[in-house]
Each structure stands twice: as structure tokens, then as C-alpha cells.
Amino acid sequence: MRAPRPSRTPARRRAAVVAGLTALILAATACGGSPDEDPAAEPTGAQSGSGSDGGADPSAPDDPTGEPTEETPDADSEITPPGTRLEADETAVVVLPDSSNVERGLVKVAITLDSVTKEPLSRLPPGAQPGASDLYFVEQTYTILDKERGNIIGTNLLDHTIVTSEGRDVFPFVDVAADPEGCAFADFSNVDEVGDAKVSCTAFLLPRGGEVEEVAYRDNLGDYDFLDGEPVRWTVETT
């Protein structure tokens, strides 16, 4: 599947997203939920832990509690494999697809899940018809770790987030005219450099009484796609 090309205006960009999401929803109708996770499992960083003799790993950051902590991701951090399931406070490291559609992107980013909140329907744009639904906002931070020669100018972060509710994947709410109040998605520009971060919010309409069980990162080119790969998923508790 091809990643959507960047557009010059918010209205045209949202219209393109609507068309792309419609096709993806048809392809993803057979997708199910995730297996239960071990509640005793504790989140660990890709490079943190303890040595075989029980001593602290000298490469791990200091922690006054004596507990191992997750290292801050950088250009050398390992890529989070497709299909990985994370706790809400863990960080995923992925390579964003190249927005030029010429080659796979070589832009490595870290993704954190900042919050999942239930919001009043009054935050929807005027004219929206939510029906018997509940509105949720998902906020994430994307931080550039390494650019190399990849091109992500105009990469629309709205395209990379879905949620799971009652075992089914749900695609974002999109209005071609406006974002919901207090929830704007972000994209990258040609001035973004290593270390720059984008905070992006994605809105979802769930059937009345539904809750967000997981948040997932996906792409449109293979590794984290529904057809040729598997998204990275975070298990969440809605606030």
C-alpha cells in the first residue's frame, strides 16, 4: 500500500486521508484483538537490565530507587519489531515510511503514548454527526532520532494511529473541514531535525459505552501494515 502524498492545504490533506482510511478499513475488517498479557511482566527498555551476577548494568542510567530504568532512545536504538506489545509507558522506535514513495524511509523516530482521554462530543467540529458514540483523544509524541537520507516531509501522523475497542480495530475520526477542538494532528516539515519532537492528537469515535483497549502504530508500506506486517500496540487504561 502507498503512503499518502503530502498536501498543501489542511482541507485537501484531510480529504486525502478520508479516501485512504476508507480503503484501509475494508482491508482491516478481519483484524481481531490482542491476546492477554502477563500482568506480572514489567516493562523494560531495549538496552536496560541487570548483569548475570545481579549487579546493575553499567550502561543503564542511574536510578535512586535501585530499579533499572529505560534508556532514552537515540540513533543507535534498536527498532521495535512489528507485532510488539508494549505497556503504556514504554517507547517504540520505528522507521517512518519515505513520504516520497520512492524508497523506504531512513528516518528513525521514537514514539511515546502520552494520554488517552474520553472527551465530550461538543468538541467535534460543527456539523459532525457522531450518532450514538463516545469521543476519545489519543495524544502521542514523535521524536526524530536519525534522519540519514530518508524523506518524511509532509508525513501525516494521523495516518499512523489506530485504536482497538472490544477486539476490533477502529480508524480515526476525520472531518475534511476542521479538527476536533483541542485535538490537532501533526506532520513533519523540511526544517525538522534530529531531536525535534511533534505532539500529535488523533480523535476516535467508538460505539456508545466502548473503551480504548489498545493504541497501535501502523504504516502503509509493509513492516507495520495489516496486510504484510503487524502494528506495534500499547495496552492502555482510559482516563
N, C-alpha and C positions, 0 to 999 in steps of 0.2 A: 504494500500500500504506500502511496506517496504522501509525504508530509505537505500540508497546505502551504502555498507560497505566501509571503508577507504581502499585506495590502497597505495602501497609502492612507486610507481613512478608516475610522472605527466602524462606520456602518458597513463598508464593503468587507472589512475583515470579519465582522460578526456574521454577515451573510454567508461568507465562505465557510465559516466554522459550522453554521447550521447545516449546510449541504453535506459537509464531511461527516458530521456526527450522525446524520440520518443513515448514511451507508454503514457506519460502524455499528450502530445499534442493531441493524439487521444481521451483521456478521457475528454479533456477540450474544444473541438471544439464547444460545445453548450454554453459555458460561454459567457456572454454579458458584457456590460459596467456597469457603476455605475450611480445611479440617481443623479440629480443635487443637489448640496449642497446650503445651505442658505449662500449667500455671506456676510450676516451681522453677521454670527456666528464667535465668536472669540475663538481661541484655549485656552484650559485651561488644567492645569496639573491635575493628578489624585488626588492630595492632596492639591491643592491650591484653593483660592477663598476668599470670604469675609463672615463675620458673618451676622446674620439676622438683626442686628442693623446698618449695613452699615460699621462697623469698619473692619479693616484688620484682617484676620485670624492670630492669634499669631504663628501658626505653619508654616506660609508661609515665605519665605526668604525676607529680606529687599530689597526694590527697591526704588531708589531715586526719581523715577517718581510718586510713589504712586500707580502704577498699580500692580495687582497681577502677580506673575511670576511662571513658572513651576518649581517644586522642582526637584532636582537631584535624579533620581531613585536609589533605594537601595534594599537590600534583602527583605524589608518589602513592597515594592511597589506592588500595585495590578496588576494582569495580565490583559493585554489588551484583551477584549473579541473578539473572531472571528467575522469577519464581520464589525469591527470598521473601520470608515473612518477618517483619520487624515489630518491635514494641513501639509505642507511640513516641517515646523519647529517643529513639535511635535514628541515625543518619544514613541515608542511602547515597552512594556515589555512582553516578551513571554518566554515559557519554551521550550527549544530545544528538539527534539526527541532524545532518547537514541541511540547512534551510535552502541551499541552492539546488538540492535534488541531484547533484552531480556525483557525490560520493558520500560515504558515511562520515559524519562529523567527527572531528577530533577535539571537541570541546568538552572537557570533563567538568561536571558540576556536582556539588553536594546539595542534597535536598533534605530539609527538616520539616516535620509536620508541626506547625505552631499551635493550631487550635481547630476544633470542630464545634460549632455552636448552633443551636436552634434559634431562629430569628422570626420575628413577626412577618406575616405576609405583606404588611404595609410597606415593607422595604422593597418590594418588587416595583418595576417601572410602571407608570400609569398605562392602563390598557391591558396589562397581563391578566391572563385567565387561568389561575392555578387550579381551580376546581377544589376537590376535597384533598388538599395536600398540606404537607408541612415543609417549611423552608429551612435549609441548613447552609451555613457558610463554612468552607474549608480554606484555611489560610496556611500557606507554605512559603518557605524561603529557599530560593535557588542561589547558590554562591558559586561563581566561576573559580575553578581550581587550576585549570590549564587550558589554553586556547590552541596551542600548536598551530595548525593550518586550517582548522575547521571554520565553517561559516554558520553562525546562528543569528545573523541579523534578521530581525523581524520574527524570530521564533515565538510563537504564540503559546504561552504557558497554559492557557485554558485547554489546549488540545491534549495535555499530558496528565490530566487528573480525572479519575472516576471514583465512585464510592460503591460499596456493597451494602445492601439492605435486604434482610430476610433471604439471604442466599443468592440474590440477583444483583448483577452489575447495573449501575444507574449512571447515565451520562449527564453532563452539566446542563443546567438551565441556561438558554441563550436567548437574548432579546436583540433583534437587529438594530434597535433604536438607542438603547441605553443599558448600562449595568445596573444591577440592584443597588439601592442606597447602601453605602458603606462596604461594598464588595466589588472591587475592580481587579480584573486580571491584568497581568503584566506581560511584557515581551522584552527581548533584548535588542540593543541598538548597536551601531557601529562604534560607539565610544566606550562600550563596556569592556573592562579589562579584568585580568586576574585579581581576585579579591573582591570585586564588585558583587553585590547581592541584590536580588529582586524579590520583593514580597508580593505574592500573588494570591488573590482570593477567588475561589470558584463557588458558584451557587448551585444548589441541587434542590429539586422538588421531589419529595418522597410521598407515597401514599399516606394519608392521614394515620397517625399512630406509628409510622415506621421510624426506625432509628438507624443511624450510620454505624455499621459494624466494622468496616474496613475502609481505608483510603488507599488508592493504588496509583502508582506512576506507570504510565504506558507510553509507547511511542508508536509510530506508524510505519516503521521500516523493517521490523523483524524481531530483534532481540527481546523486546518487552511488549510485542504486539500480541493480540489474541490469536491470530491465525498462525504465526510462525514462531511465537515465543510465549512468554508469560510475564505479566506485570510484576513489579515489586509492590508488596502490600504491607500496610501498617494496621495493626489491631488497635482500635480506639475505644474510648469511653466518651460519649457525647456529654457536653456541658450545657 
